């Protein structure tokens, strides 16, 4: 994934830290997907973050994660998706190109 105005390594660390405060990262994979991964986005494209585990993220934890992403000091919008709460059609397209943030998956 390519970013023009942020450190990708720091962003990855921060995303994992935010999600790790609310979820056990051994039970969920975290990854980038979307136009920034495929290279079809532009410099204003959001950053799509996928979270997927064997079960859906508990709603309270999900709300806290989304709130933290909204408050994150970044020039880009961080858009998070719980892949257990999406359609199979969406998953099929979105999972075609991903960049993993969690090494255990």
Secondary structure, 3 states (H helix, E strand, C coil): CCCCCCCHHHHHHHHHHHHHCCCCCCCEEEEEECHHHHCCCCCCCCEEEEEEECCCCCHHHHHHHHHHHHHCCCCCCEEEEEHHHCCHHHHHHHCCCEEECCCCC
